[in-house]
Amino acid sequence: MLIKNKDIDAGKAFDWGRTSEEYAKYRDIYPQEFYQKIVDRKLCIEGQNVLDLGTGTGVLPRNMYRYGAKWTGTDISENQIEQAKRLSAQAGMNIEYLTVPTEDIDFPDETFDVITACQCFWYFNHETVMPKLARVLKEDGKLLILYMAWLPFEDPIAGASEDLVLKYSSNWSGAGEIRKPIWIPDVVYETFEMEEHEEYDIMVPFTKESWHGRMRACRGVGASLPKEELERWDKEHRDLLEQIAPETFEVLHYAALTVLKKK
């Protein structure tokens, strides 16, 4: 599904469905520490019913399935949901997936103990979404917002790769990340209150091939570039990595989480 938002990439259209196969292969990269931070807060564990918004290829539900929660994943992209279903079925996981925009979710009142939103919270129409999330959460329910990004001003490989993305997508708003708390719009606090937030550094291992795939599967590349531009970017990035990257390496990221509780 084509998405266009004036506040994202200066309104340049993108479609995650165009890069679903690469997304499934190369964006399942969160280290164990990322998931352990969630479990340590007693979220997304056995006995809980969890809704994962913007689930993509089901990265969060699939990786946290072993902790025993019952998961439902939703995403606007049919191709992403197809990949999520395929990967979950291959692993023998009983996860329900629905192709639906977050703005259109329609579950019974007080269905979920936890709602998660990983790498997607800024895409939503919060005025529409937040009352719905409050309604479908149980009385003591929690909203967990998650994020992870490379640090281009501190990691040379990440910085060089990001510069090449900007050469092709100059208005890509995913560039220039620094450590910071997750952005929470004011309207959220009409129905939720902040419980805690944390930001921490994390090293993520890659090979040249997996880093190339990770970069290709970003919004500024595979989800938005026309075919001919994508082919040129692909060659330039492979050539770049031959010059600057060893066969295996780690990329410096920061991760962030915010826990909000229903008022």
Secondary structure, DSSP 8 states (H G I E B T S, - for coil): --B--TTSGGG--B-GGGGHHHHHHHS----HHHHHHHHHTT-S-TT-EEEEET-TTTHHHHHHGGG--EEEEEES-HHHHHHHHHHHHHTT---EEEE--GGG----TT-EEEEEEES-GGGS-HHHHHHHHHHHEEEEEEEEEEEEEE-TTT-HHHHHHHHHHHHH-TT-TT-S--S------GGGGGTEEEEEEEEEEEEEEEEHHHHHHHHHTSTTTTTTS-HHHHHHHHHHHHHHHHHH--SEEEEEEEEEEEEEEE-
